Amino acid sequence: MKYILPLSLTFLYSLAGFAQTAANDTENTNAIEAFDTVSDTIKNKKGGTLKEVIITSNHQKAPVSALRSGLKPMDTPQSIQVIGSETIGQQQAIRLSDVIKNVNGVYVSSARGGAQESFFSRGYDMSANNMFKNGFRFSSGSIPEVSSLEKVEVLKGSAALLFGNVAPGGILNMVTKSPSFTKGGEVSMQMGSYSFYKPSIDIYGPLNDIIAYRFTGSYENSESFRDNVTKERYYINPSFLFKVSKKTEITLQGDYLHDDWTPDFGTGIIGKEIVDLPRSTYLGATWSNGQTKQATVSASVKHDLNTNWKLNFNTSFQDYNRTSKGTERIQPAANGDWSRPLGQNKNLEQIIGEQLSLQGNFSTGKVKHQLFTGVDMENSFTQAYTFAFGTPTYGSGNIFDFDNFNQGGAIPNANATKIVKTDTNRFGIYAQDLISITEKFKVLAGIRWSWQEAKVGTYDLLKNTVTEAPKRKDEAFTPKLGLVFQPTKDMSLFASYSNSFTPNTGTTVDLKAIEPSIIDQYEAGVKKDFWRGVLSSNVTVYQITNSNLAQTAEFKADGSSNTDSSIKVLSGETTSKGIELDITAKPTEGLNIIAGYSYNDMRYTKTSGLKGSFIEGDRVARTPSNTANLSFFYTLPTGALKGVSFGAIGNYIGKRVGGWNSQYDSTKPGGIWDREIPLEGYTTIDVSAGYNWKQFSILCRLSNITNELNYTVHENYSVNPIAPRMVMTSLKYKF
């Protein structure tokens, strides 16, 4: 980024020498922090215009919006990773999973049916409540659009203080591009293997002195390395910024995604072995189809009460609708014989969220405070439909002789039989304070009270009856305490304790709603910037313990043996512990490096040993021990080859097990129901090269250059192969 600075004549000459060496001495590039280009003109005492003093900064620490409180990452006792639009563009990311390759310890756990991508962090599923967009909970049943993203923020560990009922592994927040009073934009075209093409547009600028706008949009049409699998989607994201006054601004935003996709449950498993079929073989009915529609409107009001206090109000409405129909679960017999079960789904969700917060700075004597407090509310209303076919299967034959498979007849009809409607209300009130006892020693203390109520009604459309379950209410206090020691301005040592809660289903032996599980998390680490931000590192160790995991009770209230799995006690335990290392570097102008390594060990550490309980000591399914990533991208800034760029990204996912965790079962050989599918670790490598000339650029990527074959395995019937070697080319024009 270039900064053009108005300076006095005396200081101008001393700074000019600094600017001359700034491109080669990146230590000096952080001397000035700014977020926008300043275009003032510098004049000498005689009124003549002086030559501009240009300082090139290749390291900018922008605020992390997911922190909500305005705290600096160095002051936060938590591991944070941000992937910006520059990296997203350089790597030609198409899916959110492409972006997540840069976040060590976060990985794709499944792509069930090809409808969505699910992510894990620190052994916990992020896909239920831990996905956010612009700070609001995001229905993860879709594959989000990447072209409109300014950045992706990942807060690893507990975020319950700020976001309420979220799993302790971390939260992911997608931040869309915002309006600007600087006019500009770009149009681009991406083209690649399997008839992929995607035009997109991004334009922004002022409408007048107080209103700015931005519009991003894209269209995608593609086939797939999987036979008969196609995708067509379009997306728009308009937004407006109103500078109501010097102290108040309002942002209005909307987006809409329409996605037509082909349900694809991949290949199958016989016993514990993945069926050896060509990666391209599609086993579903050719008429299988799915459609996702997702729309969001939101408003944000920011008001500066004065220089020290800020008031924010945010509101959002999201509407989600996903339907699909086709053949699904692939479960062949030992000899390969199978028949395809039919499936039809319809899921609707509406989410209304509101947030009101107050942020302020004040002092008590020599002690400084950064206070953040507020309330948030959310209502989620979901409808899940159940369908029945006259004949539950479609076609039969042998999976190893699919060419002669009986594909079935005409497209069958299904009737809706049930609708399960779930109405969930959430409310939270919280406060946190970063207390700077000295410049070097700080304490972050906070607490949140969360309340949640869920009402479930089952509508039987055949019997014309309604069954309503008792309202379920959960409430919990979730505190957080962190210590930060900063021996220098570019180094931070931290330690923290926090907890979160997870509501449970079922009842106690007294037939009362079972309480939520409280999950404790301990984290410690060190953040260090070297050479004034040229290289930044973060090392974190953690332990997450759910010491009151709900599991089936051994006895009923009268002392008799219990066989009802809905009657539970909080007596189990899981423990997740590990270490993470993050590195980002910009050692010279035009060069970006991201690297990371994580080790995680998450196991069942205490179980009842009863039928249906998990195996003590067993690793939780879909959690690899080791993950790692390394990427670089370099654009030559000067010389005859100025504008030439090249880069690569490598991503490693270690050994893990797919399917479900094994359970105790006295009716099985050895007393264990073995349901785990072993999966080997794998590495994918992408390379890219490009050229920038004036306002034009071209960038080519060859992904998975070794043509590595591996799988994401959710259940034993959703086994999706990763993509093979592919080519992607982007053409872009900036204006």
ChimeraX attribute file (.defattr): number of C-alpha atoms within 10 A of each C-alpha:
attribute: neighborCount
match mode: 1-to-1
recipient: residues
	/A:1	13
	/A:2	15
	/A:3	20
	/A:4	16
	/A:5	17
	/A:6	15
	/A:7	16
	/A:8	12
	/A:9	13
	/A:10	9
	/A:11	9
	/A:12	17
	/A:13	13
	/A:14	10
	/A:15	14
	/A:16	16
	/A:17	11
	/A:18	16
	/A:19	18
	/A:20	14
	/A:21	14
	/A:22	20
	/A:23	19
	/A:24	14
	/A:25	16
	/A:26	22
	/A:27	20
	/A:28	20
	/A:29	24
	/A:30	20
	/A:31	10
	/A:32	11
	/A:33	13
	/A:34	14
	/A:35	10
	/A:36	10
	/A:37	12
	/A:38	12
	/A:39	12
	/A:40	12
	/A:41	14
	/A:42	19
	/A:43	16
	/A:44	13
	/A:45	8
	/A:46	6
	/A:47	8
	/A:48	9
	/A:49	11
	/A:50	12
	/A:51	10
	/A:52	17
	/A:53	22
	/A:54	17
	/A:55	24
	/A:56	22
	/A:57	21
	/A:58	23
	/A:59	21
	/A:60	14
	/A:61	12
	/A:62	12
	/A:63	13
	/A:64	22
	/A:65	15
	/A:66	25
	/A:67	19
	/A:68	15
	/A:69	21
	/A:70	15
	/A:71	16
	/A:72	12
	/A:73	18
	/A:74	22
	/A:75	23
	/A:76	23
	/A:77	28
	/A:78	23
	/A:79	26
	/A:80	20
	/A:81	20
	/A:82	17
	/A:83	19
	/A:84	15
	/A:85	21
	/A:86	12
	/A:87	19
	/A:88	23
	/A:89	15
	/A:90	23
	/A:91	24
	/A:92	21
	/A:93	17
	/A:94	18
	/A:95	15
	/A:96	20
	/A:97	19
	/A:98	14
	/A:99	21
	/A:100	22
	/A:101	24
	/A:102	26
	/A:103	28
	/A:104	26
	/A:105	31
	/A:106	28
	/A:107	26
	/A:108	20
	/A:109	23
	/A:110	22
	/A:111	24
	/A:112	21
	/A:113	22
	/A:114	19
	/A:115	23
	/A:116	14
	/A:117	21
	/A:118	22
	/A:119	24
	/A:120	22
	/A:121	25
	/A:122	30
	/A:123	29
	/A:124	20
	/A:125	23
	/A:126	24
	/A:127	22
	/A:128	15
	/A:129	18
	/A:130	28
	/A:131	22
	/A:132	21
	/A:133	19
	/A:134	19
	/A:135	20
	/A:136	25
	/A:137	22
	/A:138	23
	/A:139	23
	/A:140	20
	/A:141	19
	/A:142	22
	/A:143	19
	/A:144	23
	/A:145	22
	/A:146	23
	/A:147	25
	/A:148	25
	/A:149	21
	/A:150	17
	/A:151	21
	/A:152	26
	/A:153	23
	/A:154	24
	/A:155	19
	/A:156	21
	/A:157	25
	/A:158	29
	/A:159	25
	/A:160	26
	/A:161	25
	/A:162	26
	/A:163	23
	/A:164	29
	/A:165	24
	/A:166	23
	/A:167	24
	/A:168	29
	/A:169	23
	/A:170	25
	/A:171	26
	/A:172	27
	/A:173	23
	/A:174	27
	/A:175	21
	/A:176	22
	/A:177	21
	/A:178	21
	/A:179	24
	/A:180	17
	/A:181	17
	/A:182	13
	/A:183	15
	/A:184	14
	/A:185	16
	/A:186	16
	/A:187	17
	/A:188	18
	/A:189	17
	/A:190	20
	/A:191	19
	/A:192	17
	/A:193	16
	/A:194	14
	/A:195	12
	/A:196	19
	/A:197	18
	/A:198	19
	/A:199	18
	/A:200	20
	/A:201	19
	/A:202	20
	/A:203	19
	/A:204	23
	/A:205	18
	/A:206	18
	/A:207	13
	/A:208	10
	/A:209	9
	/A:210	13
	/A:211	19
	/A:212	22
	/A:213	24
	/A:214	23
	/A:215	22
	/A:216	24
	/A:217	21
	/A:218	22
	/A:219	18
	/A:220	18
	/A:221	16
	/A:222	18
	/A:223	18
	/A:224	16
	/A:225	20
	/A:226	18
	/A:227	14
	/A:228	18
	/A:229	20
	/A:230	19
	/A:231	17
	/A:232	17
	/A:233	19
	/A:234	18
	/A:235	21
	/A:236	20
	/A:237	23
	/A:238	22
	/A:239	22
	/A:240	23
	/A:241	24
	/A:242	18
	/A:243	16
	/A:244	13
	/A:245	11
	/A:246	8
	/A:247	13
	/A:248	16
	/A:249	18
	/A:250	19
	/A:251	20
	/A:252	20
	/A:253	21
	/A:254	18
	/A:255	21
	/A:256	19
	/A:257	22
	/A:258	19
	/A:259	22
	/A:260	20
	/A:261	22
	/A:262	26
	/A:263	25
	/A:264	28
	/A:265	24
	/A:266	28
	/A:267	28
	/A:268	25
	/A:269	22
	/A:270	17
	/A:271	16
	/A:272	16
	/A:273	12
	/A:274	17
	/A:275	16
	/A:276	11
	/A:277	13
	/A:278	10
	/A:279	18
	/A:280	17
	/A:281	14
	/A:282	19
	/A:283	22
	/A:284	26
	/A:285	22
	/A:286	16
	/A:287	13
	/A:288	21
	/A:289	20
	/A:290	22
	/A:291	21
	/A:292	22
	/A:293	17
	/A:294	22
	/A:295	18
	/A:296	20
	/A:297	18
	/A:298	20
	/A:299	18
	/A:300	18
	/A:301	18
	/A:302	17
	/A:303	18
	/A:304	18
	/A:305	14
	/A:306	10
	/A:307	9
	/A:308	11
	/A:309	16
	/A:310	18
	/A:311	17
	/A:312	19
	/A:313	18
	/A:314	21
	/A:315	19
	/A:316	22
	/A:317	18
	/A:318	22
	/A:319	17
	/A:320	21
	/A:321	20
	/A:322	21
	/A:323	17
	/A:324	21
	/A:325	23
	/A:326	23
	/A:327	26
	/A:328	23
	/A:329	22
	/A:330	23
	/A:331	21
	/A:332	22
	/A:333	14
	/A:334	10
	/A:335	10
	/A:336	17
	/A:337	14
	/A:338	18
	/A:339	24
	/A:340	23
	/A:341	19
	/A:342	23
	/A:343	19
	/A:344	22
	/A:345	15
	/A:346	19
	/A:347	18
	/A:348	18
	/A:349	20
	/A:350	19
	/A:351	21
	/A:352	20
	/A:353	21
	/A:354	19
	/A:355	18
	/A:356	16
	/A:357	20
	/A:358	19
	/A:359	22
	/A:360	20
	/A:361	15
	/A:362	13
	/A:363	11
	/A:364	9
	/A:365	6
	/A:366	9
	/A:367	13
	/A:368	18
	/A:369	20
	/A:370	20
	/A:371	22
	/A:372	23
	/A:373	19
	/A:374	19
	/A:375	19
	/A:376	21
	/A:377	19
	/A:378	20
	/A:379	19
	/A:380	17
	/A:381	18
	/A:382	19
	/A:383	19
	/A:384	16
	/A:385	19
	/A:386	18
	/A:387	17
	/A:388	15
	/A:389	16
	/A:390	9
	/A:391	11
	/A:392	14
	/A:393	17
	/A:394	20
	/A:395	16
	/A:396	17
	/A:397	18
	/A:398	17
	/A:399	23
	/A:400	15
	/A:401	10
	/A:402	15
	/A:403	10
	/A:404	11
	/A:405	16
	/A:406	13
	/A:407	18
	/A:408	14
	/A:409	8
	/A:410	8
	/A:411	13
	/A:412	15
	/A:413	12
	/A:414	17
	/A:415	14
	/A:416	16
	/A:417	16
	/A:418	21
	/A:419	20
	/A:420	18
	/A:421	19
	/A:422	17
	/A:423	17
	/A:424	19
	/A:425	19
	/A:426	20
	/A:427	19
	/A:428	23
	/A:429	20
	/A:430	22
	/A:431	20
	/A:432	23
	/A:433	21
	/A:434	24
	/A:435	21
	/A:436	19
	/A:437	14
	/A:438	13
	/A:439	13
	/A:440	14
	/A:441	17
	/A:442	23
	/A:443	23
	/A:444	21
	/A:445	19
	/A:446	21
	/A:447	21
	/A:448	24
	/A:449	18
	/A:450	24
	/A:451	18
	/A:452	20
	/A:453	15
	/A:454	18
	/A:455	16
	/A:456	19
	/A:457	17
	/A:458	18
	/A:459	18
	/A:460	16
	/A:461	14
	/A:462	10
	/A:463	9
	/A:464	9
	/A:465	11
	/A:466	14
	/A:467	11
	/A:468	13
	/A:469	11
	/A:470	11
	/A:471	13
	/A:472	17
	/A:473	18
	/A:474	18
	/A:475	18
	/A:476	21
	/A:477	19
	/A:478	25
	/A:479	20
	/A:480	21
	/A:481	19
	/A:482	22
	/A:483	20
	/A:484	25
	/A:485	20
	/A:486	20
	/A:487	12
	/A:488	11
	/A:489	12
	/A:490	15
	/A:491	19
	/A:492	23
	/A:493	22
	/A:494	24
	/A:495	21
	/A:496	21
	/A:497	20
	/A:498	24
	/A:499	25
	/A:500	26
	/A:501	24
	/A:502	19
	/A:503	17
	/A:504	18
	/A:505	15
	/A:506	19
	/A:507	19
	/A:508	20
	/A:509	21
	/A:510	12
	/A:511	13
	/A:512	10
	/A:513	19
	/A:514	23
	/A:515	23
	/A:516	20
	/A:517	18
	/A:518	19
	/A:519	23
	/A:520	20
	/A:521	22
	/A:522	19
	/A:523	23
	/A:524	21
	/A:525	21
	/A:526	22
	/A:527	25
	/A:528	21
	/A:529	20
	/A:530	13
	/A:531	16
	/A:532	17
	/A:533	23
	/A:534	21
	/A:535	19
	/A:536	19
	/A:537	18
	/A:538	22
	/A:539	19
	/A:540	22
	/A:541	19
	/A:542	20
	/A:543	20
	/A:544	25
	/A:545	20
	/A:546	26
	/A:547	18
	/A:548	18
	/A:549	22
	/A:550	25
	/A:551	23
	/A:552	27
	/A:553	24
	/A:554	20
	/A:555	16
	/A:556	17
	/A:557	13
	/A:558	9
	/A:559	9
	/A:560	9
	/A:561	11
	/A:562	18
	/A:563	15
	/A:564	13
	/A:565	15
	/A:566	17
	/A:567	25
	/A:568	26
	/A:569	21
	/A:570	20
	/A:571	16
	/A:572	21
	/A:573	20
	/A:574	22
	/A:575	22
	/A:576	22
	/A:577	19
	/A:578	20
	/A:579	20
	/A:580	23
	/A:581	21
	/A:582	24
	/A:583	19
	/A:584	21
	/A:585	20
	/A:586	20
	/A:587	19
	/A:588	16
	/A:589	20
	/A:590	16
	/A:591	18
	/A:592	23
	/A:593	19
	/A:594	22
	/A:595	21
	/A:596	22
	/A:597	19
	/A:598	23
	/A:599	19
	/A:600	22
	/A:601	18
	/A:602	24
	/A:603	21
	/A:604	20
	/A:605	19
	/A:606	19
	/A:607	19
	/A:608	19
	/A:609	16
	/A:610	18
	/A:611	18
	/A:612	18
	/A:613	20
	/A:614	25
	/A:615	22
	/A:616	18
	/A:617	14
	/A:618	15
	/A:619	23
	/A:620	25
	/A:621	23
	/A:622	29
	/A:623	28
	/A:624	27
	/A:625	20
	/A:626	21
	/A:627	26
	/A:628	24
	/A:629	24
	/A:630	21
	/A:631	22
	/A:632	21
	/A:633	21
	/A:634	21
	/A:635	20
	/A:636	17
	/A:637	16
	/A:638	11
	/A:639	7
	/A:640	8
	/A:641	12
	/A:642	13
	/A:643	18
	/A:644	19
	/A:645	21
	/A:646	19
	/A:647	20
	/A:648	20
	/A:649	22
	/A:650	19
	/A:651	23
	/A:652	19
	/A:653	23
	/A:654	16
	/A:655	17
	/A:656	20
	/A:657	21
	/A:658	26
	/A:659	22
	/A:660	17
	/A:661	20
	/A:662	20
	/A:663	21
	/A:664	20
	/A:665	18
	/A:666	13
	/A:667	10
	/A:668	10
	/A:669	9
	/A:670	10
	/A:671	12
	/A:672	18
	/A:673	19
	/A:674	18
	/A:675	18
	/A:676	21
	/A:677	23
	/A:678	17
	/A:679	20
	/A:680	12
	/A:681	16
	/A:682	15
	/A:683	18
	/A:684	23
	/A:685	20
	/A:686	20
	/A:687	20
	/A:688	21
	/A:689	19
	/A:690	20
	/A:691	18
	/A:692	18
	/A:693	11
	/A:694	9
	/A:695	10
	/A:696	14
	/A:697	17
	/A:698	19
	/A:699	22
	/A:700	22
	/A:701	23
	/A:702	18
	/A:703	22
	/A:704	22
	/A:705	15
	/A:706	12
	/A:707	15
	/A:708	15
	/A:709	15
	/A:710	19
	/A:711	22
	/A:712	22
	/A:713	30
	/A:714	22
	/A:715	17
	/A:716	23
	/A:717	21
	/A:718	27
	/A:719	28
	/A:720	22
	/A:721	21
	/A:722	18
	/A:723	19
	/A:724	18
	/A:725	18
	/A:726	16
	/A:727	19
	/A:728	18
	/A:729	20
	/A:730	21
	/A:731	16
	/A:732	18
	/A:733	17
	/A:734	14
	/A:735	10
